[in-house]
Amino acid sequence: MELNNDKIDLAFRNSYALLVNGEEATDIISSREGYFIHHPARPITPEHIEDMLEYFSSRDEFEKCIKLKEILGK
């Protein structure tokens, strides 16, 4: 299955929702498509957070970047 840009965007937003908003993976999967940039049953690594930071920065979503930097301790 090929991922399009909408699904890639959704994957980043879903992983962000898990990390920052404390949403549950099962809730995300049942309410919208269950794409993530990481395996949702495993912890999000600093590398995943760096990927999210780069992604949201490229989309000028700086509020998200601030929260991600706080989590990374930057």
PDB file of N, CA, C, O and CB in Angstrom:
ATOM      1  N   MET A   1       0.845  -1.176   0.000  1.00  0.00           N
ATOM      2  CA  MET A   1       0.000   0.000   0.000  1.00  0.00           C
ATOM      3  C   MET A   1       0.890   1.239   0.000  1.00  0.00           C
ATOM      4  O   MET A   1       1.839   1.340   0.778  1.00  0.00           O
ATOM      5  CB  MET A   1      -0.961  -0.002   1.220  1.00  0.00           C
ATOM      6  N   GLU A   2       0.571   2.160  -0.870  1.00  0.00           N
ATOM      7  CA  GLU A   2       1.323   3.396  -0.983  1.00  0.00           C
ATOM      8  C   GLU A   2       0.693   4.471  -0.104  1.00  0.00           C
ATOM      9  O   GLU A   2      -0.521   4.674  -0.114  1.00  0.00           O
ATOM     10  CB  GLU A   2       1.386   3.861  -2.447  1.00  0.00           C
ATOM     11  N   LEU A   3       1.543   5.149   0.650  1.00  0.00           N
ATOM     12  CA  LEU A   3       1.053   6.240   1.500  1.00  0.00           C
ATOM     13  C   LEU A   3       1.102   7.547   0.722  1.00  0.00           C
ATOM     14  O   LEU A   3       2.122   7.875   0.116  1.00  0.00           O
ATOM     15  CB  LEU A   3       1.888   6.351   2.807  1.00  0.00           C
ATOM     16  N   ASN A   4       0.013   8.285   0.740  1.00  0.00           N
ATOM     17  CA  ASN A   4       0.024   9.604   0.109  1.00  0.00           C
ATOM     18  C   ASN A   4       0.327  10.656   1.166  1.00  0.00           C
ATOM     19  O   ASN A   4       0.444  10.353   2.353  1.00  0.00           O
ATOM     20  CB  ASN A   4      -1.332   9.901  -0.594  1.00  0.00           C
ATOM     21  N   ASN A   5       0.451  11.891   0.714  1.00  0.00           N
ATOM     22  CA  ASN A   5       0.804  12.976   1.637  1.00  0.00           C
ATOM     23  C   ASN A   5      -0.217  13.158   2.748  1.00  0.00           C
ATOM     24  O   ASN A   5       0.157  13.497   3.871  1.00  0.00           O
ATOM     25  CB  ASN A   5       0.952  14.271   0.878  1.00  0.00           C
ATOM     26  N   ASP A   6      -1.504  12.939   2.462  1.00  0.00           N
ATOM     27  CA  ASP A   6      -2.530  13.067   3.503  1.00  0.00           C
ATOM     28  C   ASP A   6      -2.333  12.038   4.598  1.00  0.00           C
ATOM     29  O   ASP A   6      -2.518  12.345   5.776  1.00  0.00           O
ATOM     30  CB  ASP A   6      -3.925  12.922   2.900  1.00  0.00           C
ATOM     31  N   LYS A   7      -1.965  10.835   4.233  1.00  0.00           N
ATOM     32  CA  LYS A   7      -1.767   9.775   5.230  1.00  0.00           C
ATOM     33  C   LYS A   7      -0.481   9.990   6.015  1.00  0.00           C
ATOM     34  O   LYS A   7      -0.413   9.675   7.203  1.00  0.00           O
ATOM     35  CB  LYS A   7      -1.740   8.399   4.553  1.00  0.00           C
ATOM     36  N   ILE A   8       0.533  10.525   5.355  1.00  0.00           N
ATOM     37  CA  ILE A   8       1.767  10.861   6.067  1.00  0.00           C
ATOM     38  C   ILE A   8       1.485  11.969   7.078  1.00  0.00           C
ATOM     39  O   ILE A   8       1.936  11.901   8.222  1.00  0.00           O
ATOM     40  CB  ILE A   8       2.882  11.298   5.073  1.00  0.00           C
ATOM     41  N   ASP A   9       0.743  12.980   6.658  1.00  0.00           N
ATOM     42  CA  ASP A   9       0.363  14.063   7.569  1.00  0.00           C
ATOM     43  C   ASP A   9      -0.428  13.511   8.751  1.00  0.00           C
ATOM     44  O   ASP A   9      -0.175  13.876   9.899  1.00  0.00           O
ATOM     45  CB  ASP A   9      -0.465  15.135   6.824  1.00  0.00           C
ATOM     46  N   LEU A  10      -1.372  12.643   8.471  1.00  0.00           N
ATOM     47  CA  LEU A  10      -2.176  12.035   9.536  1.00  0.00           C
ATOM     48  C   LEU A  10      -1.307  11.226  10.495  1.00  0.00           C
ATOM     49  O   LEU A  10      -1.536  11.247  11.705  1.00  0.00           O
ATOM     50  CB  LEU A  10      -3.265  11.138   8.936  1.00  0.00           C
ATOM     51  N   ALA A  11      -0.321  10.519   9.969  1.00  0.00           N
ATOM     52  CA  ALA A  11       0.577   9.731  10.821  1.00  0.00           C
ATOM     53  C   ALA A  11       1.322  10.629  11.801  1.00  0.00           C
ATOM     54  O   ALA A  11       1.435  10.303  12.983  1.00  0.00           O
ATOM     55  CB  ALA A  11       1.581   8.941   9.961  1.00  0.00           C
ATOM     56  N   PHE A  12       1.831  11.760  11.313  1.00  0.00           N
ATOM     57  CA  PHE A  12       2.526  12.687  12.210  1.00  0.00           C
ATOM     58  C   PHE A  12       1.566  13.267  13.243  1.00  0.00           C
ATOM     59  O   PHE A  12       1.916  13.382  14.418  1.00  0.00           O
ATOM     60  CB  PHE A  12       3.184  13.821  11.406  1.00  0.00           C
ATOM     61  N   ARG A  13       0.374  13.628  12.820  1.00  0.00           N
ATOM     62  CA  ARG A  13      -0.599  14.213  13.744  1.00  0.00           C
ATOM     63  C   ARG A  13      -1.075  13.196  14.781  1.00  0.00           C
ATOM     64  O   ARG A  13      -1.280  13.548  15.943  1.00  0.00           O
ATOM     65  CB  ARG A  13      -1.796  14.763  12.970  1.00  0.00           C
ATOM     66  N   ASN A  14      -1.249  11.953  14.375  1.00  0.00           N
ATOM     67  CA  ASN A  14      -1.663  10.917  15.324  1.00  0.00           C
ATOM     68  C   ASN A  14      -0.566  10.645  16.350  1.00  0.00           C
ATOM     69  O   ASN A  14      -0.851  10.515  17.541  1.00  0.00           O
ATOM     70  CB  ASN A  14      -2.022   9.621  14.579  1.00  0.00           C
ATOM     71  N   SER A  15       0.677  10.558  15.901  1.00  0.00           N
ATOM     72  CA  SER A  15       1.770  10.339  16.856  1.00  0.00           C
ATOM     73  C   SER A  15       1.907  11.529  17.797  1.00  0.00           C
ATOM     74  O   SER A  15       2.181  11.357  18.984  1.00  0.00           O
ATOM     75  CB  SER A  15       3.099  10.095  16.114  1.00  0.00           C
ATOM     76  N   TYR A  16       1.718  12.723  17.275  1.00  0.00           N
ATOM     77  CA  TYR A  16       1.754  13.924  18.109  1.00  0.00           C
ATOM     78  C   TYR A  16       0.638  13.875  19.152  1.00  0.00           C
ATOM     79  O   TYR A  16       0.860  14.193  20.321  1.00  0.00           O
ATOM     80  CB  TYR A  16       1.625  15.197  17.239  1.00  0.00           C
ATOM     81  N   ALA A  17      -0.557  13.477  18.727  1.00  0.00           N
ATOM     82  CA  ALA A  17      -1.701  13.396  19.648  1.00  0.00           C
ATOM     83  C   ALA A  17      -1.424  12.415  20.784  1.00  0.00           C
ATOM     84  O   ALA A  17      -1.810  12.660  21.928  1.00  0.00           O
ATOM     85  CB  ALA A  17      -2.975  12.973  18.889  1.00  0.00           C
ATOM     86  N   LEU A  18      -0.764  11.322  20.474  1.00  0.00           N
ATOM     87  CA  LEU A  18      -0.401  10.361  21.521  1.00  0.00           C
ATOM     88  C   LEU A  18       0.576  10.981  22.506  1.00  0.00           C
ATOM     89  O   LEU A  18       0.392  10.894  23.720  1.00  0.00           O
ATOM     90  CB  LEU A  18       0.206   9.093  20.906  1.00  0.00           C
ATOM     91  N   LEU A  19       1.608  11.603  21.974  1.00  0.00           N
ATOM     92  CA  LEU A  19       2.682  12.122  22.811  1.00  0.00           C
ATOM     93  C   LEU A  19       2.276  13.364  23.604  1.00  0.00           C
ATOM     94  O   LEU A  19       2.494  13.426  24.814  1.00  0.00           O
ATOM     95  CB  LEU A  19       3.879  12.439  21.957  1.00  0.00           C
ATOM     96  N   VAL A  20       1.703  14.324  22.948  1.00  0.00           N
ATOM     97  CA  VAL A  20       1.461  15.628  23.578  1.00  0.00           C
ATOM     98  C   VAL A  20       0.092  15.708  24.239  1.00  0.00           C
ATOM     99  O   VAL A  20      -0.043  16.219  25.351  1.00  0.00           O
ATOM    100  CB  VAL A  20       1.591  16.734  22.550  1.00  0.00           C
ATOM    101  N   ASN A  21      -0.912  15.204  23.548  1.00  0.00           N
ATOM    102  CA  ASN A  21      -2.275  15.330  24.062  1.00  0.00           C
ATOM    103  C   ASN A  21      -2.707  14.157  24.928  1.00  0.00           C
ATOM    104  O   ASN A  21      -3.790  14.183  25.511  1.00  0.00           O
ATOM    105  CB  ASN A  21      -3.230  15.478  22.923  1.00  0.00           C
ATOM    106  N   GLY A  22      -1.872  13.132  25.016  1.00  0.00           N
ATOM    107  CA  GLY A  22      -2.186  11.989  25.859  1.00  0.00           C
ATOM    108  C   GLY A  22      -3.321  11.124  25.341  1.00  0.00           C
ATOM    109  O   GLY A  22      -3.915  10.358  26.100  1.00  0.00           O
ATOM    110  N   GLU A  23      -3.628  11.239  24.051  1.00  0.00           N
ATOM    111  CA  GLU A  23      -4.684  10.404  23.484  1.00  0.00           C
ATOM    112  C   GLU A  23      -4.229   8.948  23.453  1.00  0.00           C
ATOM    113  O   GLU A  23      -3.034   8.658  23.402  1.00  0.00           O
ATOM    114  CB  GLU A  23      -5.063  10.885  22.061  1.00  0.00           C
ATOM    115  N   GLU A  24      -5.181   8.057  23.485  1.00  0.00           N
ATOM    116  CA  GLU A  24      -4.895   6.630  23.438  1.00  0.00           C
ATOM    117  C   GLU A  24      -4.896   6.153  21.987  1.00  0.00           C
ATOM    118  O   GLU A  24      -5.720   6.589  21.184  1.00  0.00           O
ATOM    119  CB  GLU A  24      -5.926   5.836  24.275  1.00  0.00           C
ATOM    120  N   ALA A  25      -3.971   5.259  21.661  1.00  0.00           N
ATOM    121  CA  ALA A  25      -3.883   4.731  20.295  1.00  0.00           C
ATOM    122  C   ALA A  25      -5.187   4.070  19.875  1.00  0.00           C
ATOM    123  O   ALA A  25      -5.618   4.223  18.733  1.00  0.00           O
ATOM    124  CB  ALA A  25      -2.729   3.730  20.181  1.00  0.00           C
ATOM    125  N   THR A  26      -5.816   3.339  20.783  1.00  0.00           N
ATOM    126  CA  THR A  26      -7.069   2.664  20.427  1.00  0.00           C
ATOM    127  C   THR A  26      -8.165   3.667  20.083  1.00  0.00           C
ATOM    128  O   THR A  26      -8.975   3.418  19.191  1.00  0.00           O
ATOM    129  CB  THR A  26      -7.532   1.762  21.575  1.00  0.00           C
ATOM    130  N   ASP A  27      -8.195   4.795  20.783  1.00  0.00           N
ATOM    131  CA  ASP A  27      -9.175   5.836  20.477  1.00  0.00           C
ATOM    132  C   ASP A  27      -8.903   6.457  19.113  1.00  0.00           C
ATOM    133  O   ASP A  27      -9.827   6.705  18.338  1.00  0.00           O
ATOM    134  CB  ASP A  27      -9.162   6.921  21.561  1.00  0.00           C
ATOM    135  N   ILE A  28      -7.643   6.701  18.830  1.00  0.00           N
ATOM    136  CA  ILE A  28      -7.272   7.281  17.537  1.00  0.00           C
ATOM    137  C   ILE A  28      -7.633   6.321  16.415  1.00  0.00           C
ATOM    138  O   ILE A  28      -8.202   6.730  15.403  1.00  0.00           O
ATOM    139  CB  ILE A  28      -5.764   7.614  17.493  1.00  0.00           C
ATOM    140  N   ILE A  29      -7.310   5.064  16.589  1.00  0.00           N
ATOM    141  CA  ILE A  29      -7.578   4.070  15.549  1.00  0.00           C
ATOM    142  C   ILE A  29      -9.068   3.912  15.309  1.00  0.00           C
ATOM    143  O   ILE A  29      -9.497   3.730  14.170  1.00  0.00           O
ATOM    144  CB  ILE A  29      -6.967   2.725  15.926  1.00  0.00           C
ATOM    145  N   SER A  30      -9.860   3.978  16.366  1.00  0.00           N
ATOM    146  CA  SER A  30     -11.298   3.789  16.194  1.00  0.00           C
ATOM    147  C   SER A  30     -12.016   5.039  15.676  1.00  0.00           C
ATOM    148  O   SER A  30     -13.094   4.930  15.093  1.00  0.00           O
ATOM    149  CB  SER A  30     -11.910   3.368  17.503  1.00  0.00           C
ATOM    150  N   SER A  31     -11.429   6.224  15.882  1.00  0.00           N
ATOM    151  CA  SER A  31     -12.104   7.441  15.456  1.00  0.00           C
ATOM    152  C   SER A  31     -11.590   7.995  14.126  1.00  0.00           C
ATOM    153  O   SER A  31     -12.281   8.781  13.478  1.00  0.00           O
ATOM    154  CB  SER A  31     -11.960   8.483  16.515  1.00  0.00           C
ATOM    155  N   ARG A  32     -10.413   7.604  13.724  1.00  0.00           N
ATOM    156  CA  ARG A  32      -9.842   8.032  12.435  1.00  0.00           C
ATOM    157  C   ARG A  32      -8.863   6.957  11.976  1.00  0.00           C
ATOM    158  O   ARG A  32      -8.676   5.951  12.660  1.00  0.00           O
ATOM    159  CB  ARG A  32      -9.126   9.439  12.553  1.00  0.00           C
ATOM    160  N   GLU A  33      -8.257   7.163  10.853  1.00  0.00           N
ATOM    161  CA  GLU A  33      -7.339   6.149  10.346  1.00  0.00           C
ATOM    162  C   GLU A  33      -6.129   6.025  11.259  1.00  0.00           C
ATOM    163  O   GLU A  33      -5.606   7.024  11.754  1.00  0.00           O
ATOM    164  CB  GLU A  33      -6.897   6.484   8.917  1.00  0.00           C
ATOM    165  N   GLY A  34      -5.693   4.798  11.474  1.00  0.00           N
ATOM    166  CA  GLY A  34      -4.638   4.516  12.443  1.00  0.00           C
ATOM    167  C   GLY A  34      -3.238   4.524  11.893  1.00  0.00           C
ATOM    168  O   GLY A  34      -2.508   3.542  12.032  1.00  0.00           O
ATOM    169  N   TYR A  35      -2.850   5.621  11.268  1.00  0.00           N
ATOM    170  CA  TYR A  35      -1.475   5.765  10.801  1.00  0.00           C
ATOM    171  C   TYR A  35      -0.670   6.497  11.853  1.00  0.00           C
ATOM    172  O   TYR A  35      -1.144   7.464  12.450  1.00  0.00           O
ATOM    173  CB  TYR A  35      -1.417   6.513   9.447  1.00  0.00           C
ATOM    174  N   PHE A  36       0.565   6.028  12.082  1.00  0.00           N
ATOM    175  CA  PHE A  36       1.468   6.639  13.045  1.00  0.00           C
ATOM    176  C   PHE A  36       2.871   6.633  12.452  1.00  0.00           C
ATOM    177  O   PHE A  36       3.161   5.843  11.555  1.00  0.00           O
ATOM    178  CB  PHE A  36       1.431   5.890  14.414  1.00  0.00           C
ATOM    179  N   ILE A  37       3.736   7.502  12.942  1.00  0.00           N
ATOM    180  CA  ILE A  37       5.128   7.468  12.492  1.00  0.00           C
ATOM    181  C   ILE A  37       5.954   6.513  13.345  1.00  0.00           C
ATOM    182  O   ILE A  37       7.145   6.321  13.096  1.00  0.00           O
ATOM    183  CB  ILE A  37       5.740   8.873  12.534  1.00  0.00           C
ATOM    184  N   HIS A  38       5.340   5.934  14.320  1.00  0.00           N
ATOM    185  CA  HIS A  38       6.010   4.966  15.196  1.00  0.00           C
ATOM    186  C   HIS A  38       5.021   3.833  15.472  1.00  0.00           C
ATOM    187  O   HIS A  38       3.843   3.931  15.129  1.00  0.00           O
ATOM    188  CB  HIS A  38       6.504   5.641  16.544  1.00  0.00           C
ATOM    189  N   HIS A  39       5.502   2.775  16.086  1.00  0.00           N
ATOM    190  CA  HIS A  39       4.614   1.684  16.488  1.00  0.00           C
ATOM    191  C   HIS A  39       3.866   2.156  17.738  1.00  0.00           C
ATOM    192  O   HIS A  39       4.493   2.410  18.766  1.00  0.00           O
ATOM    193  CB  HIS A  39       5.420   0.337  16.761  1.00  0.00           C
ATOM    194  N   PRO A  40       2.542   2.277  17.667  1.00  0.00           N
ATOM    195  CA  PRO A  40       1.803   2.891  18.781  1.00  0.00           C
ATOM    196  C   PRO A  40       1.823   2.102  20.089  1.00  0.00           C
ATOM    197  O   PRO A  40       1.460   2.643  21.133  1.00  0.00           O
ATOM    198  CB  PRO A  40       0.392   3.091  18.374  1.00  0.00           C
ATOM    199  N   ALA A  41       2.236   0.849  20.054  1.00  0.00           N
ATOM    200  CA  ALA A  41       2.311   0.070  21.289  1.00  0.00           C
ATOM    201  C   ALA A  41       3.668   0.233  21.970  1.00  0.00           C
ATOM    202  O   ALA A  41       3.884  -0.290  23.063  1.00  0.00           O
ATOM    203  CB  ALA A  41       2.046  -1.407  20.998  1.00  0.00           C
ATOM    204  N   ARG A  42       4.571   0.950  21.332  1.00  0.00           N
ATOM    205  CA  ARG A  42       5.909   1.163  21.889  1.00  0.00           C
ATOM    206  C   ARG A  42       6.106   2.649  22.187  1.00  0.00           C
ATOM    207  O   ARG A  42       5.427   3.500  21.613  1.00  0.00           O
ATOM    208  CB  ARG A  42       7.009   0.648  20.910  1.00  0.00           C
ATOM    209  N   PRO A  43       7.024   2.949  23.073  1.00  0.00           N
ATOM    210  CA  PRO A  43       7.274   4.361  23.392  1.00  0.00           C
ATOM    211  C   PRO A  43       7.802   5.131  22.173  1.00  0.00           C
ATOM    212  O   PRO A  43       8.476   4.575  21.306  1.00  0.00           O
ATOM    213  CB  PRO A  43       8.277   4.472  24.555  1.00  0.00           C
ATOM    214  N   ILE A  44       7.480   6.399  22.138  1.00  0.00           N
ATOM    215  CA  ILE A  44       8.012   7.279  21.102  1.00  0.00           C
ATOM    216  C   ILE A  44       9.448   7.626  21.478  1.00  0.00           C
ATOM    217  O   ILE A  44       9.709   8.058  22.601  1.00  0.00           O
ATOM    218  CB  ILE A  44       7.134   8.576  20.938  1.00  0.00           C
ATOM    219  N   THR A  45      10.369   7.441  20.557  1.00  0.00           N
ATOM    220  CA  THR A  45      11.787   7.691  20.822  1.00  0.00           C
ATOM    221  C   THR A  45      12.135   9.158  20.559  1.00  0.00           C
ATOM    222  O   THR A  45      11.384   9.868  19.891  1.00  0.00           O
ATOM    223  CB  THR A  45      12.669   6.768  19.955  1.00  0.00           C
ATOM    224  N   PRO A  46      13.267   9.602  21.083  1.00  0.00           N
ATOM    225  CA  PRO A  46      13.716  10.965  20.761  1.00  0.00           C
ATOM    226  C   PRO A  46      13.861  11.182  19.246  1.00  0.00           C
ATOM    227  O   PRO A  46      13.634  12.286  18.750  1.00  0.00           O
ATOM    228  CB  PRO A  46      15.056  11.253  21.458  1.00  0.00           C
ATOM    229  N   GLU A  47      14.235  10.140  18.526  1.00  0.00           N
ATOM    230  CA  GLU A  47      14.364  10.262  17.067  1.00  0.00           C
ATOM    231  C   GLU A  47      13.002  10.538  16.428  1.00  0.00           C
ATOM    232  O   GLU A  47      12.903  11.329  15.490  1.00  0.00           O
ATOM    233  CB  GLU A  47      14.986   8.976  16.466  1.00  0.00           C
ATOM    234  N   HIS A  48      11.955   9.887  16.933  1.00  0.00           N
ATOM    235  CA  HIS A  48      10.612  10.161  16.423  1.00  0.00           C
ATOM    236  C   HIS A  48      10.214  11.604  16.719  1.00  0.00           C
ATOM    237  O   HIS A  48       9.605  12.272  15.883  1.00  0.00           O
ATOM    238  CB  HIS A  48       9.589   9.186  17.040  1.00  0.00           C
ATOM    239  N   ILE A  49      10.558  12.075  17.901  1.00  0.00           N
ATOM    240  CA  ILE A  49      10.228  13.449  18.279  1.00  0.00           C
ATOM    241  C   ILE A  49      10.986  14.433  17.384  1.00  0.00           C
ATOM    242  O   ILE A  49      10.430  15.449  16.967  1.00  0.00           O
ATOM    243  CB  ILE A  49      10.565  13.703  19.773  1.00  0.00           C
ATOM    244  N   GLU A  50      12.244  14.133  17.092  1.00  0.00           N
ATOM    245  CA  GLU A  50      13.018  14.976  16.176  1.00  0.00           C
ATOM    246  C   GLU A  50      12.370  14.996  14.793  1.00  0.00           C
ATOM    247  O   GLU A  50      12.299  16.044  14.151  1.00  0.00           O
ATOM    248  CB  GLU A  50      14.477  14.473  16.077  1.00  0.00           C
ATOM    249  N   ASP A  51      11.895  13.829  14.334  1.00  0.00           N
ATOM    250  CA  ASP A  51      11.203  13.765  13.044  1.00  0.00           C
ATOM    251  C   ASP A  51       9.934  14.618  13.063  1.00  0.00           C
ATOM    252  O   ASP A  51       9.639  15.323  12.098  1.00  0.00           O
ATOM    253  CB  ASP A  51      10.856  12.304  12.692  1.00  0.00           C
ATOM    254  N   MET A  52       9.185  14.550  14.165  1.00  0.00           N
ATOM    255  CA  MET A  52       7.977  15.364  14.287  1.00  0.00           C
ATOM    256  C   MET A  52       8.333  16.848  14.296  1.00  0.00           C
ATOM    257  O   MET A  52       7.657  17.660  13.664  1.00  0.00           O
ATOM    258  CB  MET A  52       7.199  14.992  15.566  1.00  0.00           C
ATOM    259  N   LEU A  53       9.382  17.191  15.005  1.00  0.00           N
ATOM    260  CA  LEU A  53       9.822  18.579  15.081  1.00  0.00           C
ATOM    261  C   LEU A  53      10.173  19.105  13.687  1.00  0.00           C
ATOM    262  O   LEU A  53       9.775  20.210  13.318  1.00  0.00           O
ATOM    263  CB  LEU A  53      11.033  18.711  16.028  1.00  0.00           C
ATOM    264  N   GLU A  54      10.899  18.332  12.936  1.00  0.00           N
ATOM    265  CA  GLU A  54      11.269  18.728  11.571  1.00  0.00           C
ATOM    266  C   GLU A  54      10.020  18.851  10.684  1.00  0.00           C
ATOM    267  O   GLU A  54       9.889  19.800   9.911  1.00  0.00           O
ATOM    268  CB  GLU A  54      12.260  17.702  10.959  1.00  0.00           C
ATOM    269  N   TYR A  55       9.115  17.888  10.808  1.00  0.00           N
ATOM    270  CA  TYR A  55       7.905  17.908   9.989  1.00  0.00           C
ATOM    271  C   TYR A  55       7.042  19.131  10.285  1.00  0.00           C
ATOM    272  O   TYR A  55       6.653  19.857   9.370  1.00  0.00           O
ATOM    273  CB  TYR A  55       7.097  16.639  10.215  1.00  0.00           C
ATOM    274  N   PHE A  56       6.745  19.356  11.560  1.00  0.00           N
ATOM    275  CA  PHE A  56       5.872  20.478  11.911  1.00  0.00           C
ATOM    276  C   PHE A  56       6.555  21.824  11.675  1.00  0.00           C
ATOM    277  O   PHE A  56       5.884  22.813  11.380  1.00  0.00           O
ATOM    278  CB  PHE A  56       5.436  20.368  13.368  1.00  0.00           C
ATOM    279  N   SER A  57       7.856  21.871  11.801  1.00  0.00           N
ATOM    280  CA  SER A  57       8.591  23.096  11.478  1.00  0.00           C
ATOM    281  C   SER A  57       8.455  23.417   9.990  1.00  0.00           C
ATOM    282  O   SER A  57       8.285  24.577   9.615  1.00  0.00           O
ATOM    283  CB  SER A  57      10.084  22.957  11.864  1.00  0.00           C
ATOM    284  N   SER A  58       8.529  22.395   9.149  1.00  0.00           N
ATOM    285  CA  SER A  58       8.404  22.617   7.698  1.00  0.00           C
ATOM    286  C   SER A  58       7.004  23.080   7.311  1.00  0.00           C
ATOM    287  O   SER A  58       6.807  23.629   6.227  1.00  0.00           O
ATOM    288  CB  SER A  58       8.749  21.337   6.936  1.00  0.00           C
ATOM    289  N   ARG A  59       6.039  22.862   8.187  1.00  0.00           N
ATOM    290  CA  ARG A  59       4.653  23.271   7.933  1.00  0.00           C
ATOM    291  C   ARG A  59       4.295  24.541   8.713  1.00  0.00           C
ATOM    292  O   ARG A  59       3.129  24.935   8.765  1.00  0.00           O
ATOM    293  CB  ARG A  59       3.686  22.134   8.307  1.00  0.00           C
ATOM    294  N   ASP A  60       5.301  25.174   9.315  1.00  0.00           N
ATOM    295  CA  ASP A  60       5.118  26.410  10.091  1.00  0.00           C
ATOM    296  C   ASP A  60       4.131  26.251  11.244  1.00  0.00           C
ATOM    297  O   ASP A  60       3.397  27.184  11.568  1.00  0.00           O
ATOM    298  CB  ASP A  60       4.645  27.520   9.182  1.00  0.00           C
ATOM    299  N   GLU A  61       4.114  25.088  11.855  1.00  0.00           N
ATOM    300  CA  GLU A  61       3.254  24.839  13.020  1.00  0.00           C
ATOM    301  C   GLU A  61       4.133  24.936  14.272  1.00  0.00           C
ATOM    302  O   GLU A  61       4.466  23.940  14.915  1.00  0.00           O
ATOM    303  CB  GLU A  61       2.537  23.420  12.926  1.00  0.00           C
ATOM    304  N   PHE A  62       4.484  26.169  14.578  1.00  0.00           N
ATOM    305  CA  PHE A  62       5.490  26.409  15.593  1.00  0.00           C
ATOM    306  C   PHE A  62       5.012  26.148  17.018  1.00  0.00           C
ATOM    307  O   PHE A  62       5.832  25.883  17.897  1.00  0.00           O
ATOM    308  CB  PHE A  62       5.966  27.804  15.485  1.00  0.00           C
ATOM    309  N   GLU A  63       3.707  26.217  17.269  1.00  0.00           N
ATOM    310  CA  GLU A  63       3.210  25.881  18.612  1.00  0.00           C
ATOM    311  C   GLU A  63       3.522  24.409  18.916  1.00  0.00           C
ATOM    312  O   GLU A  63       3.913  24.063  20.031  1.00  0.00           O
ATOM    313  CB  GLU A  63       1.666  26.152  18.722  1.00  0.00           C
ATOM    314  N   LYS A  64       3.345  23.559  17.910  1.00  0.00           N
ATOM    315  CA  LYS A  64       3.667  22.146  18.090  1.00  0.00           C
ATOM    316  C   LYS A  64       5.168  21.973  18.322  1.00  0.00           C
ATOM    317  O   LYS A  64       5.586  21.167  19.153  1.00  0.00           O
ATOM    318  CB  LYS A  64       3.212  21.323  16.862  1.00  0.00           C
ATOM    319  N   CYS A  65       5.964  22.729  17.588  1.00  0.00           N
ATOM    320  CA  CYS A  65       7.416  22.644  17.729  1.00  0.00           C
ATOM    321  C   CYS A  65       7.857  23.017  19.143  1.00  0.00           C
ATOM    322  O   CYS A  65       8.738  22.377  19.718  1.00  0.00           O
ATOM    323  CB  CYS A  65       8.104  23.553  16.707  1.00  0.00           C
ATOM    324  N   ILE A  66       7.244  24.047  19.690  1.00  0.00           N
ATOM    325  CA  ILE A  66       7.586  24.472  21.054  1.00  0.00           C
ATOM    326  C   ILE A  66       7.324  23.347  22.041  1.00  0.00           C
ATOM    327  O   ILE A  66       8.161  23.066  22.899  1.00  0.00           O
ATOM    328  CB  ILE A  66       6.784  25.727  21.454  1.00  0.00           C
ATOM    329  N   LYS A  67       6.177  22.705  21.928  1.00  0.00           N
ATOM    330  CA  LYS A  67       5.834  21.607  22.839  1.00  0.00           C
ATOM    331  C   LYS A  67       6.793  20.435  22.658  1.00  0.00           C
ATOM    332  O   LYS A  67       7.208  19.812  23.635  1.00  0.00           O
ATOM    333  CB  LYS A  67       4.382  21.145  22.608  1.00  0.00           C
ATOM    334  N   LEU A  68       7.143  20.135  21.418  1.00  0.00           N
ATOM    335  CA  LEU A  68       8.067  19.028  21.162  1.00  0.00           C
ATOM    336  C   LEU A  68       9.455  19.339  21.717  1.00  0.00           C
ATOM    337  O   LEU A  68      10.113  18.459  22.270  1.00  0.00           O
ATOM    338  CB  LEU A  68       8.154  18.737  19.652  1.00  0.00           C
ATOM    339  N   LYS A  69       9.897  20.573  21.575  1.00  0.00           N
ATOM    340  CA  LYS A  69      11.202  20.963  22.126  1.00  0.00           C
ATOM    341  C   LYS A  69      11.201  20.858  23.650  1.00  0.00           C
ATOM    342  O   LYS A  69      12.196  20.453  24.252  1.00  0.00           O
ATOM    343  CB  LYS A  69      11.563  22.401  21.694  1.00  0.00           C
ATOM    344  N   GLU A  70      10.083  21.222  24.266  1.00  0.00           N
ATOM    345  CA  GLU A  70       9.979  21.091  25.731  1.00  0.00           C
ATOM    346  C   GLU A  70      10.118  19.639  26.142  1.00  0.00           C
ATOM    347  O   GLU A  70      10.781  19.335  27.134  1.00  0.00           O
ATOM    348  CB  GLU A  70       8.637  21.658  26.244  1.00  0.00           C
ATOM    349  N   ILE A  71       9.504  18.743  25.396  1.00  0.00           N
ATOM    350  CA  ILE A  71       9.600  17.317  25.713  1.00  0.00           C
ATOM    351  C   ILE A  71      11.036  16.823  25.557  1.00  0.00           C
ATOM    352  O   ILE A  71      11.508  16.004  26.346  1.00  0.00           O
ATOM    353  CB  ILE A  71       8.658  16.499  24.813  1.00  0.00           C
ATOM    354  N   LEU A  72      11.727  17.328  24.533  1.00  0.00           N
ATOM    355  CA  LEU A  72      13.124  16.933  24.307  1.00  0.00           C
ATOM    356  C   LEU A  72      14.077  17.625  25.275  1.00  0.00           C
ATOM    357  O   LEU A  72      15.244  17.247  25.370  1.00  0.00           O
ATOM    358  CB  LEU A  72      13.534  17.248  22.871  1.00  0.00           C
ATOM    359  N   GLY A  73      13.595  18.627  25.989  1.00  0.00           N
ATOM    360  CA  GLY A  73      14.450  19.352  26.918  1.00  0.00           C
ATOM    361  C   GLY A  73      15.338  20.360  26.232  1.00  0.00           C
ATOM    362  O   GLY A  73      16.424  20.666  26.726  1.00  0.00           O
ATOM    363  N   LYS A  74      14.895  20.888  25.093  1.00  0.00           N
ATOM    364  CA  LYS A  74      15.687  21.877  24.351  1.00  0.00           C
ATOM    365  C   LYS A  74      15.245  23.280  24.703  1.00  0.00           C
ATOM    366  O   LYS A  74      15.795  24.250  24.179  1.00  0.00           O
ATOM    367  CB  LYS A  74      15.567  21.651  22.837  1.00  0.00           C
TER     368      LYS A  74
END
